[in-house]
Amino acid sequence: MAGYILRRFGHSVTNSLLKNHIFGKEFLNHDNKPLVFVRNTSFFNKLPAEDLWRGVTSVSNAGKKRGRGKGSGKRITKNLNRGQFIGIGKQNIIWPGLNSPVMRGKEYVDVTKLPDNTEHEKNLVKLRDSVKGYRIMKLSPIDRGWTGTKMPGRSIGPPDAIGDESFDGFDTIVLENKIVFIMKGNMGRKRRYSVLTVTGNGNGLAGFALAKAPEVRTALRKSKNRAGQKLLSVKLDSNKTILHDFYCAFGSTKIFVTKKPEGYGLVCHRAIQAICKVIGIKDLHAKIEGSTNVQHIVKAFFIGLLQQKSHKQIAESNQLHVVKFREETGGYPEVLASPNDCKARNDKSNEIWDFNQQTLGNKVVLKKKKRVPFYVNSIGYNLYLKKKEIFRNQDKVRLNMLIHEGELRSFLSDKYPECRPAQFSKNKEQDTT
């Protein structure tokens, strides 16, 4: 009888009164109404809702193999527990062991009150309403990753604060999120989530880390915070691009990185684009040869960034002047750096005189020959070329004419002014007046 008590209008009954009722003595309350038995536990509150729903809608393993019950596990009801986690609520507080690790590094984490999260309730309602029937609502283009709603390519904010130090201005991007398995002797095949992230402040300070955990949220948090503890300083040219071209490799992944002028943009692998975004690099070209494993790409690119040298360091190591020749200045030499002790002219040592050849480590980008199309020598293609010959390089001629002459003109424009193209004004009223 341990599972039963007598209850009426919220009042409990003592064990002695319960014994009297059990042995045939009816117990009445002050209104002369008999009290009834109430069970504290039942079938419906012993198991969670997930297990109860699975017991109603599940199919046996034999039935699954035969293709039965394909649509029986779908629920239309709204899950009010979606988005709620222990330790996270209206008051933004760090609870060690619940929503943060107990130890961070060699220090214990204390209970800390953070600024109030005013959008907590709004985000909960938005998350609950994101599931309508069987379909999941689409994310906005800003919140999406590289491939739709998957995590790689998405921003997850700055790392968590460590004591009084916060990561202001930092942003973290997920580079890889996959499921890995490990075989345990007592638990068998155990599933975990592996997350690779990169974080940076956009001003030459960045770090990356790999973390594994049984849950996705835990793995994301561990990887993000671990990346914030492994920051590296990267030298940049005018906070926009790299110092010089370089070659880097890790495993079977080889990367040729080329410095580009302002306005060129990032023409490279999407993982390298994410790294450049958090570091602050805006103009760069990178060519990958070999394996495109994301972890190898990240490690190789960071190795190349850390091995950069300034012009002064290169001049001192080789005891030679670093001179730049540009077509814009008519090939006039420009001395970028000079060593303290320069080599003599009669010193004919086996030195690499070309700057790019030295920074690339005597490596050359593999340029494959383009295949000649099968229709090159056909009659129809030759007729096509004859028709297009009068328009060949027309766009380049127009551009050069606008640059040097300031207008589109021909050699007959001075003699016949009507050869100039008509000038149209946006304001037609001024033309009429």
N, C-alpha and C positions, 0 to 999 in steps of 0.2 A: 504493500500500500504506500510505498515511499513516493510513488509518482502521482498521488492524488491528494488534494486538499479540499476542504469545504469552503466555498466562497459565495457570498451574496452581497451585491451592491458594494463590491470592493473590500469587504471585511473578511479577514481570515479567521479560522476557528482553531483552537488549541488542540493538541493531541488527545487530551483527556476527553473533550467533547466528541472528538472523532471516534474514540473507543466506545463511548456510550451509544453513538449512532450505529456503530458496526454491530454491537451486541444486541440490537433490537430496540434500543431507546431512541425514539425519533426526536431530533433536535429542531426547535422552532426559534425563529428570531422574534423580535419584539412586535412584529406585525402578524405573528402566528402564521407565517408562511414558511414552508419547509425549504431547507437549503439543499442544493444539488451538488453532485460531484463534478469537478472540472479538471481535465487533464492539462498539465503544463506542456507536455510534449506530445507530438503526434507525428504521423507519417509526413505531413506537409511541412513541418518546421524542423525535421531532422536533417533533411537534405537541402542543398541550395537550389535556386531556381534553374540553374543550368542543367543539373543532374535530373531534375524532374522533367524538364522539357525534353531532354535527350531520351529519357525512358519512354515518353509518349510517342515521339516521332522517329526514334532510331530504327534501323533495320539491321538484321543479323548479318554476320560476315558472309554467310552463304548467299543471302539475298543481295548484298552489295556486288558480289561477283556475278550474279545473274542480271544486274542492272536494275534492281528494284529500288523504289524510294528515292529517286533522284531529286525530287523537289519537295520532299516531306520535311526537311530540316529548316526551311525558311520561315522566319517569323515576321509578322507585320506589326507587332506591338512595339512601342517605343521603349528603349532601355534607359531608365532614369539614372542608372548607375554609371552610364557611359561618361567618361571624362573625370570621374571622381576617384581620388586616390588618398590613401591614408597619409595624413600629415600635410595635405595641401587644402586650404580653404580660403575663406574671405580674408582672414588675417594672414599676411605673408610672413611666416615664421620659419626659420630653419630649425628642424628637429633632428638631432643626430640619431641615426639608425632608422629613421622613417623616410624623410625626403632628402637626406644628405648622408655621406659616410660618417662614421664615428671618428675616424682619424684621417687627416689630410696631410700627407707627408709624415713628419714626426710630431705633429701637434694635434691635440684633441680639439674637435669642433664643438663650440659652445652654442647654446640656444641663442639665436640672434633674431631680433625683430627687424624685418626689412620694410621698406615703404609699402603702403597698402596697394594691393592690386585691384584697382577699380573695375577692371574689365574681366574679372574672374567669372562673375555670374553671366555676363554677356557671352563669354566664350563657351561656357557650359551649355547655354541654350542653343547657340549656333552649332555646337558639336552634336547635340541631341537631334536637332532638326536636319542635320546633314544627311541622315539616312531616311529616305522616303520609300516605303515599300521594300522592294528588292534592289533598287538602284541607289548608288551613292552619288551625291551631288558633285559636280565638277568643281575643282579648285580654280581660283583666279590664276591668270598666267604668271603673276609675280610669285605666288606661293608654290607653283609647280616645280618639279625637278627636271632632270634631263629627259625622262620618259614618263610623262603624265603625273600620276599621283605617287610614284615611288620616291623613296627618300634620297637616293644619290642626286646631287645637284641642288638640294634645298638648303636654305639657311636656317640654323637652329639657335642663333643668338650668341652672345659672348659667353665665355666660361664663367662659372660661379666665382664669387668673391672669396678671397682667402684672407680671413681676418679683416683688417681695415683696408686692405688693398683690393681694388675692384678693377675689372678689365673694361675701362671706358673706351669707346671707339672701336672695340674689337668686334669681329664677325666670324662665325664658324660655318663652314660649308661641308656637307657630307659628301665624301668622294666614293665610298663603297659601303654597302650594307648587304650582307649575305648570311645564309644559314650554314653553320659548320657542325660537324658531328665529331664526338670523341668517345672511344670505347672505354668503359669503366669495368673493373672486375666485379663489383658488387651491384652496380646499377645498369649495366649493359650499355647500349648505345644512347648517349646523352646529347641532346641538341642544344646548341648555343648560337647566339647572334654575334657576328664579327662586324665591327664598324670602324671605318677609317675616315678621319676628319682632318681638316686643316683650318687653323685660325690665324688671324692677323689683324693689325690695326690700319692697314693701307698706307703705312709710312715706313716700310722696310723692316718690319718686325713680324715674324710669322713662325708657326710651329705645326707639326703634324703628329698624330698618334694613332695607334691601333689598340682597340679594347674589345673584350669578349665578355658576354654575360648571358644568363638564361633568358632575360627579358630585353626587348628592344629599347625601352626607355632607359633602363639601367646601362646598357651598352652605349647608347648615345651620350648619356651624361658622363660616364667614365672616360670615353674617348675625348669629349670636348674639354673636360677639366685637365686630362692628362696632356693634351696638346697645349693648353695654356701654361703648363709647367715646363714645357720643353721649347721655349721660344728661341729663335735664332735671328741674328741681325744680318741683313742682306744689304750689300752696297748697291746703290742705284745711281744712275746718271741723271741729274736734274729731277730726281723722284719720279721719273717717267719710264725709263727703260734700263737695260743692263749696261754694264761698263763696256763690254766688247763681246764679239762672237766667241762661243765656246762649244766644246764637244764633251758630252758626259755619257756614262753608261753604267748600268747595273744589271748583272745577269746577262740575259740575251737581249736586253733593251738598249738601244743606242739612240741618242737624241742630238741633233745638230741645231743649235740655237743661234739665231742671227739678230743682231741689233738693227732696229729700224727707226726712221725719223718720226717726228711728231705727226700724228694723224693717220698713221698706217693701221693701227688697231692690233688686235690679237688674232693672228692666224696660226692656230696650233690645236692640239688635242684638247678636248673639253676639260680633262683633269688639269692640264697645264693652265687653261684659261681661269679655272677656279683658284688655283694657286696664285696666279698673277693678280687676280682681283683682290685677294686678301693682303698681298704684299704691297701693291700699289703700282705694279708695272702696267703700262697702258699701250705700249707699242713693242711688238715682238713677233718673230716668225720662228716656228720650231717644226722640224721634220723628224719623225720617229721611224727608225728602221728596226726590224726584228719584232720581238714580242710587245704586245700592247697591254700587258698586265698592269693594272692601275697602281698596285703597290710598287712595282718596279719603276714605273714612270715617275711617281712622286719621289722616290728615293734618289733616282738618277738626276732629276731636275734640281733637287736641293743640293746634291753633291756638286753639280755644276755651278750653282749660285754661290756656294761657299768657297769654291776654288777660284773665283774671280780675282784679278789683280789690277791695281791701278796702273796708269801709264808710267808713273814714277817707279813703282816696284819692278815693272818689266824692264825699264831702262837700267835700273841698278843691277838686276840679276844678270843681264846680258852685257852690261857695260857698253851699250850702244844708244844712240839717239832714237827716239820714236818720232817719226816724221809723217805727216799726213799730206796727201796729194788729192786735190779735188778738181773736178772738171769745171765747177762754177767759178773757180779762181784762175782758170787757165793752166792748171797743173803747177801752180806756184806752191813750193813746199812750206808747210807750217809745222814748226817744232812743237810737239805736245809735251815732251819730257826729255830731260838730259841727265845722264849719270854724273856722279861726282868725279869718278875716274873713268875716262873713256879709253877704249882700246886704241892702239896705234894703227896707222893705215897699213903698215907692212905685216900686221898680224893676220895671217890667212888661216884662221881656224875654221873648223866645220860648223859654222853658225847658220841658223835659219834667218834669212834676211826679211822674208815676208812676214808681216805681223799676223795676218789671218792664218797662215800656215802654222805659225807657232802656237797661237791660241787654240786652234783646232787639233793640235797634237798630230800633225801630218795626216789627218783624216780628210777624206773628200766625200761629199754627198753623192750617193749612187743615183745617177741620172739614166733612167732606162730610155732606150730608143723608142720613139713612137712608131707604131705599126702603120704602114702605108695602107690606106683604104683600098678595097678591091676595085673601086670604080674610078681610080685615078686616070687610067689610060682609055677609058671608054669614050665613045663619040658624044654621048649626051653631056658628060662632064666637061669636055672641051668646049662645047657650044655654050655651056653655062659660064665658063670663065671668060669667053669672048664678050658675052653680054654684060658681065659685071666689070669688065676692064676699065670702062670709062668712069666708074664710081670707086675705083681702087684708091685707098688712102685719102678719100675725100674728107673724112672727119679730121684727120691729122692736118691737112692743108688748111681747113677752116680755122682750126685752133691756132696754128702758127700765124695765120693772117690776122686774127683778132689780137694776138699778143704783140706782134711787131708793127702792124699797120694801124691797129685800133679799129678796123672795120673790114667788112668783106668787100673786096674790090679786085679788079683785073687790070691788065696793062692798057685797056681801052677806057678806063674810068675817067681819066683826065680829059680825054678828047670827047668822049660821049658820056655826059653825066647820068644819062638814063640807064647806064649799065650798073649803077649802084642799086642794091636792093632797097625796097621801100622801107621807110622808118615809120613804125606805128607807135603812137603814144597811148598811154593808158587813159589819160584824161582827154576825151573827145571834145569837151566844151572849149578847151583852150585852142584846139586845132581849128574849130569853126570860127572863133573870134580872131 
